[in-house]
Amino acid sequence: MEKISWPEGKTFAFTVFDDTDRATPGNFERVYDCLRDNGMRTTKSVWPIRGSPNHKVGGATCEDPEYLAYIRELRGDGFEIGFHGATYHSSERATIARGLEYFRDLFGSYPRTMANHASLAENIYWGDARLSGNRRRAYKLLNFRGLCFHGHREESPYFWGDLCRDHIDYVRNFITGDLNTLKSYPCMPYYDPERPFVKQWFSSSEGPDLHSFTRTISEENQDRLEAEGGACIMYTHFAAGFQDTNGDLNRRFKDLVKRLASKNGWFVPVATFLDYVRQQRGEQVIDATERARMERQWIKHKIRTGGVS
């Protein structure tokens, strides 16, 4: 696929989609201070609605006034606010609709980007539904958690596919271990006719916690991303150890971000980046051959990492 020329004479593009898992006031803000101080603007996802206090993977929601105030501050500073589900546990259609409307009330528009969260029953085209044909059967045999997801199933109380299609522009799917996301998934963002409730899919690069994130954005990988003129969307959880209990930011992360920011990169939120790629290339509709290639690549990556991304 034809190489993209980045705006303003920039050499490459870099951004982050931060899944909000376990983020609470006091355990992630220094990360965003660092990004902001280095001229980077990325995407911070949220849960709009407060959930059950007993759920094992929780975090702050937009019903927490202190958290919401900080999220609004980020938005005012040019960060994008994305969607990670209505709340941190499974929600039926009415709750999801309420979460989307509350998001719009808070931020003036529906979320443009989203990522499915862990094991929510309403995840859309998730689990084995991410795959087709023999790849789907192989996935089931490998038994990656063995969960079922219903967001795209019209007969389910967890169905919200039409709401996703009508309100959200970009949904995250496959992950790669390569910092150059666009090299691994050159068609992104793309429409998949077999999954019509998602307008456009995007992919990202592996970095769910501090260790994996800093490994992926190592000096060597940064230099290669720049040399290739590529683009990266990092997948991560900035509440997963980037900031310690004293509020100090990890030194290795800070140094790598500073080094990356010193390069001639285009550092914009996920939706801004994807809009630009679509403008340059036009709409991409994948066919069976490209779908199979991406699915095989992702299964290999999943086997190597054992992750749940």
Backbone torsions as a table, in degrees:
resi	resn	phi	psi	omega
1	MET	NA	147.3	-175.3
2	GLU	-62.5	137.6	-179.3
3	LYS	-68.4	143.5	-178.4
4	ILE	-91.5	138.6	170.8
5	SER	-92.4	120.8	-175.6
6	TRP	-80.7	153.2	-175.8
7	PRO	-64.5	157.9	172.4
8	GLU	58.7	25.4	179.6
9	GLY	72.3	16.3	-179.9
10	LYS	-70.6	153.2	-173.9
11	THR	-90.5	-31.8	-177.4
12	PHE	-153.0	174.9	179.2
13	ALA	-127.7	146.1	179.7
14	PHE	-148.3	134.4	174.0
15	THR	-152.8	179.8	-176.0
16	VAL	-140.9	138.8	164.8
17	PHE	-109.8	113.0	-175.3
18	ASP	-97.0	109.0	173.0
19	ASP	-68.4	134.7	-168.7
20	THR	-81.1	3.1	-176.4
21	ASP	-45.9	128.0	174.8
22	ARG	65.3	5.8	178.1
23	ALA	-72.4	125.0	176.8
24	THR	-137.6	158.1	179.1
25	PRO	-52.8	124.4	177.4
26	GLY	105.5	-9.4	-176.2
27	ASN	-119.3	9.1	-179.5
28	PHE	-148.2	-12.9	-170.1
29	GLU	-63.9	-31.5	-178.7
30	ARG	-64.4	-28.1	176.0
31	VAL	-60.6	-46.9	-178.0
32	TYR	-72.2	-31.0	172.2
33	ASP	-59.3	-43.2	-179.7
34	CYS	-64.4	-47.0	178.9
35	LEU	-60.7	-46.4	-178.7
36	ARG	-63.2	-43.7	-178.9
37	ASP	-64.2	-24.9	-179.5
38	ASN	-100.2	12.7	173.9
39	GLY	77.9	17.6	179.3
40	MET	-99.6	140.3	174.0
41	ARG	-125.4	127.3	-172.4
42	THR	-131.7	-163.5	-177.5
43	THR	-120.9	124.5	177.5
44	LYS	-109.3	117.5	178.9
45	SER	-83.5	161.5	179.1
46	VAL	-140.4	162.0	162.3
47	TRP	-104.5	120.1	-178.2
48	PRO	-68.0	-37.9	-167.0
49	ILE	-110.3	138.2	175.6
50	ARG	-64.4	136.0	179.4
51	GLY	-109.6	-166.0	179.9
52	SER	-65.6	133.2	-178.6
53	PRO	-70.7	-10.7	-175.9
54	ASN	-96.7	2.6	-176.7
55	HIS	-74.1	141.3	-171.0
56	LYS	-71.5	-29.6	177.5
57	VAL	-116.9	89.0	-179.1
58	GLY	-112.2	-151.0	-178.0
59	GLY	151.6	176.5	179.8
60	ALA	-71.3	151.2	175.5
61	THR	-123.9	175.9	-178.7
62	CYS	-71.8	-3.0	171.9
63	GLU	-87.2	-0.1	172.8
64	ASP	-91.6	112.5	-173.5
65	PRO	-58.8	-40.0	-179.3
66	GLU	-66.3	-44.6	178.5
67	TYR	-63.0	-47.2	-179.0
68	LEU	-60.2	-39.7	178.9
69	ALA	-60.0	-40.3	180.0
70	TYR	-70.7	-40.0	178.7
71	ILE	-61.1	-41.9	177.8
72	ARG	-65.3	-34.9	175.8
73	GLU	-63.2	-44.8	177.4
74	LEU	-58.7	-46.1	-179.6
75	ARG	-60.8	-41.2	177.8
76	GLY	-64.2	-25.2	179.2
77	ASP	-89.3	4.0	174.6
78	GLY	102.3	3.3	174.3
79	PHE	-80.5	147.9	176.3
80	GLU	-88.2	144.0	174.5
81	ILE	-106.6	120.2	-178.9
82	GLY	-106.6	-178.1	-172.6
83	PHE	-116.2	134.9	178.6
84	HIS	-126.2	29.1	-174.1
85	GLY	104.2	166.7	-179.0
86	ALA	-66.8	-38.7	176.5
87	THR	-156.0	-171.9	-170.1
88	TYR	-87.8	2.8	172.9
89	HIS	-130.9	170.5	-173.9
90	SER	-57.9	141.4	-178.0
91	SER	-135.8	140.3	175.6
92	GLU	-81.5	173.4	-169.3
93	ARG	-52.6	-46.1	-176.0
94	ALA	-62.0	-38.6	178.9
95	THR	-68.9	-39.7	178.1
96	ILE	-63.3	-43.9	178.1
97	ALA	-60.6	-41.2	178.0
98	ARG	-64.8	-38.8	178.5
99	GLY	-63.7	-41.5	178.3
100	LEU	-65.4	-40.8	178.9
101	GLU	-67.9	-38.2	177.9
102	TYR	-66.2	-39.7	175.5
103	PHE	-57.4	-46.3	-179.7
104	ARG	-64.1	-40.0	178.2
105	ASP	-61.2	-39.7	-176.4
106	LEU	-74.5	-39.5	-169.0
107	PHE	-116.6	-0.1	173.6
108	GLY	88.9	-6.4	178.6
109	SER	-161.5	164.6	174.2
110	TYR	-70.5	158.0	177.0
111	PRO	-65.0	141.3	178.9
112	ARG	-90.5	-27.5	-178.7
113	THR	-125.0	152.7	176.3
114	MET	-153.6	161.3	171.0
115	ALA	-137.1	137.4	173.0
116	ASN	-59.9	149.0	-179.0
117	HIS	-110.3	114.2	168.4
118	ALA	43.2	-113.5	-171.5
119	SER	-113.0	27.7	178.5
120	LEU	-61.2	133.9	-179.5
121	ALA	-61.8	-29.0	-177.7
122	GLU	-86.3	5.0	176.5
123	ASN	-53.6	140.1	-171.5
124	ILE	-102.1	126.9	-176.7
125	TYR	49.1	56.3	-175.0
126	TRP	-118.8	171.6	-176.5
127	GLY	61.5	-134.8	-178.3
128	ASP	-68.7	-17.2	178.9
129	ALA	-72.4	-6.9	173.3
130	ARG	-73.8	-14.5	-170.2
131	LEU	-122.1	170.1	-176.2
132	SER	-131.0	153.1	170.5
133	GLY	53.4	-130.4	-177.7
134	ASN	-64.6	-30.3	178.1
135	ARG	-64.9	-37.5	177.4
136	ARG	-64.9	-42.2	179.3
137	ARG	-65.4	-39.1	177.8
138	ALA	-64.0	-40.7	178.3
139	TYR	-59.6	-44.7	179.3
140	LYS	-63.1	-40.3	178.8
141	LEU	-65.0	-38.0	177.9
142	LEU	-71.6	-17.5	170.9
143	ASN	57.8	52.3	174.1
144	PHE	-70.0	89.6	175.6
145	ARG	71.7	-23.2	174.0
146	GLY	64.9	29.1	-177.7
147	LEU	-93.6	158.1	177.1
148	CYS	-114.5	144.9	-176.4
149	PHE	-131.0	143.0	-163.7
150	HIS	-128.2	6.0	-174.5
151	GLY	-59.4	-25.1	-178.5
152	HIS	-102.3	2.9	-176.0
153	ARG	-97.1	109.3	-170.9
154	GLU	-64.7	-21.7	180.0
155	GLU	-83.6	-6.2	-173.2
156	SER	-92.8	146.5	172.9
157	PRO	-65.5	-14.7	178.4
158	TYR	-92.9	4.5	-178.6
159	PHE	-66.7	131.2	172.0
160	TRP	-148.9	21.4	-176.5
161	GLY	-55.6	-40.3	179.9
162	ASP	-66.2	-34.5	177.4
163	LEU	-67.9	-40.4	176.5
164	CYS	-61.5	-48.7	-179.3
165	ARG	-60.7	-39.3	-174.5
166	ASP	-79.2	-26.7	-169.1
167	HIS	-117.5	-20.4	-172.5
168	ILE	-118.4	133.2	-175.5
169	ASP	-85.3	-39.8	-170.3
170	TYR	-134.2	132.5	179.6
171	VAL	-124.6	135.2	-179.4
172	ARG	-79.3	143.3	176.7
173	ASN	-133.3	-100.7	-167.8
174	PHE	-72.4	153.0	-178.5
175	ILE	-119.2	147.1	175.3
176	THR	-128.6	154.8	174.6
177	GLY	-83.5	-6.3	-178.6
178	ASP	-86.5	135.1	177.2
179	LEU	-61.7	-31.3	179.6
180	ASN	-84.2	85.0	-177.9
181	THR	-57.3	-41.3	-175.6
182	LEU	-67.7	-26.2	176.1
183	LYS	-69.4	-40.7	179.6
184	SER	-74.4	-35.9	-177.4
185	TYR	-128.3	71.8	-170.8
186	PRO	-67.9	-16.6	-179.4
187	CYS	-82.8	-11.0	-174.2
188	MET	-70.2	146.5	-7.6
189	PRO	-75.2	150.1	-173.9
190	TYR	-143.4	158.1	173.7
191	TYR	-102.9	136.0	177.9
192	ASP	-112.0	109.5	-178.1
193	PRO	-58.7	-22.1	178.3
194	GLU	-79.6	-8.2	-178.5
195	ARG	-133.7	69.5	-166.4
196	PRO	-72.5	-11.4	179.9
197	PHE	-81.6	-1.4	174.8
198	VAL	-113.8	124.1	-178.3
199	LYS	-68.1	-46.0	-177.9
200	GLN	-147.9	136.9	175.8
201	TRP	-102.1	148.2	168.7
202	PHE	-132.4	161.7	179.6
203	SER	-114.2	176.3	179.0
204	SER	-153.6	173.2	-177.5
205	SER	-105.5	148.0	-170.5
206	GLU	-67.3	125.7	175.6
207	GLY	-174.5	47.8	-171.3
208	PRO	-66.3	-20.9	178.6
209	ASP	-137.4	179.6	-175.6
210	LEU	-56.8	-47.9	-175.5
211	HIS	-62.4	-49.5	-177.7
212	SER	-68.8	-35.6	-179.9
213	PHE	-64.3	-49.3	-178.4
214	THR	-68.0	-30.9	175.5
215	ARG	-65.3	-42.5	-177.4
216	THR	-70.1	-35.4	-179.3
217	ILE	-98.0	30.5	178.2
218	SER	-56.5	164.2	179.5
219	GLU	-56.3	-44.7	-179.7
220	GLU	-61.0	-43.8	-179.3
221	ASN	-70.0	-37.0	175.1
222	GLN	-58.1	-47.4	-177.9
223	ASP	-63.3	-37.1	179.4
224	ARG	-69.8	-41.5	177.1
225	LEU	-57.6	-43.9	178.9
226	GLU	-64.5	-45.9	-178.4
227	ALA	-63.8	-34.0	-179.3
228	GLU	-81.8	-10.5	-176.7
229	GLY	63.2	33.8	-171.7
230	GLY	-90.6	-161.6	-178.5
231	ALA	-149.3	141.5	-178.3
232	CYS	-128.5	134.3	163.9
233	ILE	-116.0	106.0	178.7
234	MET	-76.7	138.7	171.2
235	TYR	-99.6	129.7	-178.4
236	THR	-159.1	176.7	169.0
237	HIS	-130.6	100.2	-175.4
238	PHE	-69.2	-9.0	173.9
239	ALA	-90.3	7.5	-176.1
240	ALA	-101.8	62.6	169.6
241	GLY	91.8	1.7	179.3
242	PHE	-69.7	-29.9	-179.7
243	GLN	-121.5	130.0	-176.4
244	ASP	-83.7	178.4	-174.7
245	THR	-67.2	-16.7	175.2
246	ASN	-87.8	-1.3	-179.2
247	GLY	87.4	7.9	-179.4
248	ASP	-88.0	137.4	179.6
249	LEU	-82.0	140.8	179.4
250	ASN	-56.9	130.0	-175.0
251	ARG	-64.9	-41.8	-179.1
252	ARG	-61.2	-45.8	177.5
253	PHE	-59.6	-47.1	-178.1
254	LYS	-59.8	-43.5	-179.0
255	ASP	-66.7	-40.4	-179.7
256	LEU	-67.3	-40.5	177.7
257	VAL	-63.5	-44.1	179.1
258	LYS	-61.0	-42.4	179.6
259	ARG	-64.5	-45.6	-180.0
260	LEU	-62.7	-41.5	-178.5
261	ALA	-66.2	-23.4	179.9
262	SER	-75.5	-13.0	178.7
263	LYS	-83.3	170.7	-176.3
264	ASN	-86.0	62.1	-176.9
265	GLY	-102.7	159.7	175.2
266	TRP	-102.1	111.7	-170.1
267	PHE	-114.8	89.9	-175.0
268	VAL	-130.8	162.6	178.7
269	PRO	-62.5	165.7	-173.5
270	VAL	-59.2	-48.8	-177.8
271	ALA	-63.3	-38.7	178.3
272	THR	-62.4	-44.8	177.9
273	PHE	-61.1	-49.1	-176.7
274	LEU	-66.9	-37.5	175.5
275	ASP	-57.8	-43.2	-177.9
276	TYR	-65.8	-43.1	179.5
277	VAL	-62.3	-42.7	177.9
278	ARG	-62.7	-39.9	179.4
279	GLN	-63.3	-39.5	-178.6
280	GLN	-73.6	-36.6	-171.9
281	ARG	-105.6	-17.6	-171.3
282	GLY	82.1	177.5	-177.6
283	GLU	-70.2	133.4	178.6
284	GLN	-107.7	124.1	175.4
285	VAL	-116.7	117.1	-175.8
286	ILE	-78.5	151.5	175.8
287	ASP	-107.0	-178.4	-175.6
288	ALA	-62.6	-35.1	-178.8
289	THR	-66.6	-47.8	-180.0
290	GLU	-68.1	-38.0	177.4
291	ARG	-59.7	-45.5	-179.6
292	ALA	-63.1	-41.2	179.4
293	ARG	-61.3	-46.9	-179.1
294	MET	-64.5	-41.3	-179.3
295	GLU	-65.2	-42.6	177.7
296	ARG	-62.2	-43.2	-179.2
297	GLN	-61.7	-42.1	-178.1
298	TRP	-69.2	-40.7	177.8
299	ILE	-60.1	-42.3	178.1
300	LYS	-61.5	-42.5	178.3
301	HIS	-63.9	-41.2	-178.8
302	LYS	-65.3	-38.7	177.5
303	ILE	-64.6	-40.6	-180.0
304	ARG	-65.9	-39.6	-172.8
305	THR	-95.6	-26.1	-175.3
306	GLY	65.9	19.7	-175.0
307	GLY	-84.0	179.5	179.4
308	VAL	-120.6	18.2	-176.4
309	SER	-69.7	NA	NA
